[in-house]
Amino acid sequence: MLDQRNHQDTFAEQYVRALAAAAGVRVYEDDDGLLGFRYPEKSGYLASPAIDVRVMSCATPSYQGPDLLFSGLDEVGYNELVEGPFLVPRHLFVVVVPQEGDRYAQVRTEGLTLGRLCYHRGFEDEQPIASPSATRPTTVRVPLGNVLTARSLRELAGRSA
């Protein structure tokens, strides 16, 4: 059995993969530890547009106004998402999971329900942190309106064109 942290992170990645399967978006892994999502058709002038994503999880979320305050990235990890320019846009996906692992997935008569929600955020106009530290956490504001769904994932992957 996985320890709690690995269980939570594994669930978060599989949650996002399930949405990708529902969206018909291809998933790949890159050498930077990011998951990539490729739109399998032409979008605008570009064939197979894609996004790269850092998938993170959170069992004890903190909120301020219309945002989830995510503190699970250190400054170096933040800069890996921000410090471009990147040919393939980078995003952060934060899956808010139940605190109890047995509530991650609920099987009901209507079907399978995955626990909680995933939120997304891009970093197009953000500035990297000068002299980043791998030991200092940074707080990222993720809009609660940016709920990841099959449709929004398809749009994010296709919009990179």
Order of alpha helices (4+ residues) and beta strands (2+ residues): alpha-beta-beta-beta-beta-beta-beta-beta-alpha-beta-beta-beta-beta-beta-alpha
